[in-house]
Structures are given as structure tokens and as C-alpha cells.
Amino acid sequence: MAVPITFDQPPNTANLQGRSVLVTGAASGIGLACATKIAESGAYVTISDLQEQAGHELVHDLSSKGYKVQFVVCDVTSYQAQVEMFQKAVEFGNGKIDIVIPSAGIVAEKNLFDMVPEEAPTLHSPSPPEPGFSGANVNLHAVYNTCYLAMHYFRLRRDGADTFKPNIVFVASLAGYVGFPSSSTYSLSKFGIRGLFYGIRDRASRSVPPVRINLVAPWYVDTAMTRKPEFVQSEAGFLLQVMGCAPMERVVDAVVRFSAEESLHGRVAGIFPHVNEDLGDDIVGGYGGIVLQKHMTIVTKEVVKFMAEAEMRGDFLSVFSQYNLLRI
Ligand SMILES: NC(=O)c1ccc[n+]([C@@H]2O[C@H](COP(=O)([O-])OP(=O)(O)OC[C@H]3O[C@@H](n4cnc5c(N)ncnc54)[C@H](O)[C@@H]3O)[C@@H](O)[C@H]2O)c1
């Protein structure tokens, strides 16, 4: 088994100097925090997002600090827009692309059970409207395309003396390991990223040039996504109330570590509520099972304690009705 990654020392970012880096969904949240940290390390960073104004403001702000950044507006659900995004990133990064971080993501559709019409069907009632799939279009299909384009552009001619392995850091989620009851497309898309990761990681190290692929699986983090009222009021919001968020710095630490450290390939960092840990997500590590079980047991214990305390205080019903948890 590979030696577990340790997170007690900050990552060595020396390798990022002068690298050409593309971060999608980088006008906000995790993408923004990672892009900023990588720009601070001296890389050429292409910040891409569909939020045009926020993207331009951000780049203006970072450029005024001397960082090498550009903004490219891109809706990642358009393949053609992604092609243009990559071409601009390559141009900005002196003819190459070294690191790709697909962070664009949304929570869109709800749980399928919450989307079926309230009224039960009869034999003659009209069929229900299509449920929608936009969560998976952004979080999975678009990431698949980003990954494909990365493989393509990683093969641009590189300086022969430069042995740095181009790499992808997937921003998945713990929802790709334990399910996410508040959105079926979120859950399936994050499991899908994990499937994509498993499917390409062995081939990646044998490709020319060799490519490194790693994945971060964060617990909830305080971003625009988790601040939305519909998120706060969902079952996910309940877990947030009990456990709190994992700090952004730990997500950035893992993403930057994977981007920069040449020894890391095929690995997963679990960003748990209280700590980062190597998920051991391979055949020897039981595909993350043992580490995941340890941390989810902690979550379960804290949730049970929270519920018992609410019951003793007599506000069980008022606390749980707001998260739709009483229907279970
Ligand atoms: N916040 C969390 O708790 C959490 C936990 C685990 C994983 N994640 C993942 O982290 C990633 C970033 O999420 P975040 O929490 O920073 O949310 P966020 O909303 O702050 O950032 C997401 C960014 O993606 C952009 N985006 C959305 N759709 C897009 C599209 N079609 N094309 C281009 N850009 C698009 C948004 O404009 C936004 O700037 C997502 O993939 C999310 O699933 C988040």
C-alpha cells in the first residue's frame, strides 16, 4: 500500500512557479480559493467561469497584486466553449497547459422522490414532466469533456528538460462516497467522477507524457453553494448544522498538494469535518472503506448526540421539521 499522504506540513509549491494552470468555476468558492493560492505561487492561472462580471473583477484584483491571471468566460456545458477556454489557457500559459482543476459545479435537481408530482398517478393521469439533469450535465458530463481536452492539450510539445508531469485534480465530494439525499443528480455526478477517476488513473501514468490524476473529496465547505436557502433547509443543511463546515484552507491544501507534488498520483484526499486524511482509495485500501467508515462513524455519533439533546430539550419536532427529516 502506498505510504499515506500526511497533511501536517504545508505543500511544497515551488513546482508551481511558471506553470500554466486552468481552473473552471473559479469565480467563486473552492475554485476561487485554489486559483488564488496557485497564482500566489507564481503560476499563470486561467480563471474560467460563467459569471463574467465576478470573473473580471477578480482578475483585476489579483493582477493588481502582481499575479499572472486571466479570465475566460465559459459555460462548461458547451464543448465548443471549453475548446476555446483551453486554447486561451494554452496561449496565456506560454504554449502549454500543466494543471487542470475542474471545479465548476452546481446543486440543481432535488431528490427524485421530491420531484415526482405530489398527487399519486391514476391510469389516465398525464405523464409527469421530465425531471431535468442539469446537475449531472455540469458536474459530470462537462468534467468528462474537461478531462478529455486536458489529455489532448497536455500533449502539446513541452520543454525536453522539464520533467513535470501534467496533472488533473478532480474536485469531487464525499457525496461521491456516501450518497447525497438532497439531490439525485449531485449524488450520481459525484459518484460518476469517482468512476471516471478509477477508469483513467492507471492509463494516465502510462501515457505520453505521463499524467497524474488525483481527487479531493470534501465534506461541506462554506461557499455560495452551501449558503443557498434551499441547501440550508435540506437534509444536507441539517448535517451542516450538526457538524459545521470543513475549512476552505484544508481543501486548498489538498488541491495544491496534488497539483504540485510529483510523487502523488491516483490518490484521494478526504476533507473530513475535523481533519484531512488520505482516503486509501485503491484496491489495497478497500476503496476508501476503512477510512471512510471511521469518519462517518464520528459523524453518526455526533448526529445521534445532537438528536438526543434536542429531544431532551423538547424541541425535537421544531428542529427536525424544518429539514423534512420527520418524513423518514
Ligand atoms: N461547498 C461544498 O460544500 C462542496 C463540498 C464538496 C464538493 N464541492 C464541489 O466543489 C466545487 C465548487 O463548488 P463551490 O462550493 O465552490 O460552489 P460555488 O457555487 O461557490 O462555485 C461554483 C462555481 O461554478 C460556476 N459554475 C456553475 N455552473 C457553471 C457552468 N455551467 N460553467 C462554468 N462555471 C459554472 C459558478 O458560477 C461558481 O462560480 C463543485 O464541483 C462542488 O460540487 C463543494
The ligand as a Gaussian input file, in Angstrom:
#p B3LYP/6-31G(d) Opt

LIG

0 1
 N      -19.159000      23.724000      -0.963000
 C      -19.194000      22.453000      -0.612000
 O      -19.670000      22.096000       0.468000
 C      -18.630000      21.401000      -1.517000
 C      -18.343000      20.146000      -0.973000
 C      -17.832000      19.165000      -1.799000
 C      -17.579000      19.438000      -3.125000
 N      -17.867000      20.661000      -3.627000
 C      -17.610000      20.884000      -5.054000
 O      -16.727000      21.968000      -5.208000
 C      -16.930000      22.566000      -6.477000
 C      -17.047000      24.070000      -6.305000
 O      -18.209000      24.363000      -5.556000
 P      -18.283000      25.574000      -4.534000
 O      -18.729000      25.053000      -3.259000
 O      -17.020000      26.341000      -4.613000
 O      -19.516000      26.379000      -5.133000
 P      -19.630000      27.850000      -5.711000
 O      -21.048000      27.986000      -6.092000
 O      -19.029000      28.824000      -4.777000
 O      -18.711000      27.796000      -7.023000
 C      -19.091000      27.095000      -8.173000
 C      -18.702000      27.922000      -9.385000
 O      -19.028000      27.154000     -10.550000
 C      -19.553000      28.046000     -11.506000
 N      -20.384000      27.334000     -12.462000
 C      -21.578000      26.744000     -12.255000
 N      -22.059000      26.240000     -13.403000
 C      -21.140000      26.524000     -14.359000
 C      -21.060000      26.270000     -15.747000
 N      -22.043000      25.638000     -16.407000
 N      -19.953000      26.684000     -16.419000
 C      -18.962000      27.346000     -15.766000
 N      -18.976000      27.617000     -14.454000
 C      -20.062000      27.210000     -13.762000
 C      -20.354000      29.046000     -10.701000
 O      -20.583000      30.236000     -11.440000
 C      -19.486000      29.241000      -9.489000
 O      -18.595000      30.320000      -9.666000
 C      -18.186000      21.921000      -7.058000
 O      -17.808000      20.946000      -8.003000
 C      -18.828000      21.292000      -5.851000
 O      -19.628000      20.189000      -6.189000
 C      -18.372000      21.658000      -2.862000

